[in-house]
């Protein structure tokens, strides 16, 4: 890639024109890791947090985050999403928020997946902070994408 598509000829930010692109099925999956102590992880996945069912709240927050991406990321196109799946998995480090987003459109849904995973992770932090203020989020990253001119990509 020899140019940044979100900059015009004078280097000013712009929202790229996707009007001439073909509509294709597009999908992206992203993850966000929330590092937790073993005790906090046990409380989260055991359902004993003071704030209630953090896993359900984080899933809904992740879906909401994906849906609101264009309002948060200045140069993202508003996209009609056909599906958003969000889950929170227990891992050795703590929790893994995984979000998969689908659309049929002219631009990809990588940012929606990454935003959804990020918002889900931030919500988990909010739900566990009474037990562990030192919880950490990261990495947040794209795992896979498909569709469009660039085709498939997997981490």
Residue pairs with C-beta under 8 A, 6 or more apart in sequence:
5 16
6 13
6 14
6 15
6 16
6 75
7 13
7 14
8 14
13 74
13 75
14 75
15 75
15 77
16 75
18 77
18 106
18 107
19 106
21 106
21 107
21 148
21 149
22 106
23 104
23 105
23 106
24 104
24 105
24 147
24 148
25 102
25 103
25 104
25 146
25 147
26 102
26 103
26 104
26 105
26 107
26 108
26 109
26 145
26 146
26 147
26 148
27 100
27 101
27 102
27 103
27 109
27 144
27 145
27 146
27 147
28 100
28 101
28 108
28 109
28 110
28 112
28 113
28 114
28 142
28 144
28 145
28 146
29 98
29 99
29 100
29 101
29 113
29 142
29 143
29 144
29 145
30 98
30 99
30 110
30 113
30 114
30 116
30 117
30 140
30 141
30 142
30 143
31 96
31 97
31 98
31 99
31 117
31 139
31 140
31 141
31 143
32 96
32 97
32 117
32 118
32 120
32 121
32 137
32 138
32 139
32 140
33 91
33 93
33 94
33 95
33 96
33 97
33 121
33 137
33 138
33 139
33 140
34 94
34 95
34 96
34 97
34 121
34 124
34 125
34 128
34 135
34 136
34 137
35 93
35 94
35 135
35 136
35 137
35 138
36 44
36 93
36 94
36 95
36 128
36 132
36 135
37 94
37 132
39 131
39 132
40 94
40 128
40 131
40 132
40 135
41 90
41 94
41 95
43 49
43 128
43 131
44 54
44 55
44 90
44 94
44 95
44 124
44 127
44 128
45 55
45 90
45 95
47 53
49 127
49 128
49 130
49 131
50 130
50 131
51 57
51 126
51 127
51 130
52 127
54 123
54 124
54 127
54 128
55 88
57 123
57 127
58 86
58 88
58 97
58 120
58 121
58 123
58 124
58 127
59 86
59 87
59 88
59 120
60 86
61 119
61 120
61 122
61 123
62 84
62 86
62 97
62 99
62 116
62 117
62 119
62 120
62 123
63 84
63 86
63 99
63 116
64 119
65 72
65 115
65 116
65 117
65 118
65 119
65 120
66 81
66 84
66 86
66 99
66 101
66 109
66 112
66 113
66 115
66 116
66 119
67 81
67 84
67 112
68 115
69 76
69 79
69 111
69 112
69 115
69 116
70 76
70 77
70 78
70 79
72 115
73 111
73 115
76 111
76 112
77 106
77 107
79 103
79 105
79 107
79 109
79 112
80 103
80 105
81 101
81 102
81 103
81 109
81 112
82 102
82 103
82 104
83 100
83 101
83 102
84 99
84 100
84 101
84 102
84 112
84 116
85 99
85 100
85 101
86 97
86 98
86 99
86 116
86 120
87 97
87 98
88 95
88 96
88 97
88 98
88 120
88 124
89 95
89 96
89 98
90 96
94 135
95 121
95 124
97 117
97 120
97 121
97 124
98 117
98 143
99 113
99 116
99 117
99 120
100 113
101 109
101 112
101 113
101 116
102 109
103 109
107 148
108 145
108 147
108 148
109 145
110 142
110 145
113 142
113 145
114 140
114 141
114 142
117 140
118 137
118 140
121 137
121 140
122 137
124 135
125 135
125 137
128 135
129 135
141 155
142 153
142 155
143 154
143 155
144 152
144 153
144 154
144 155
145 152
145 153
146 152
146 153
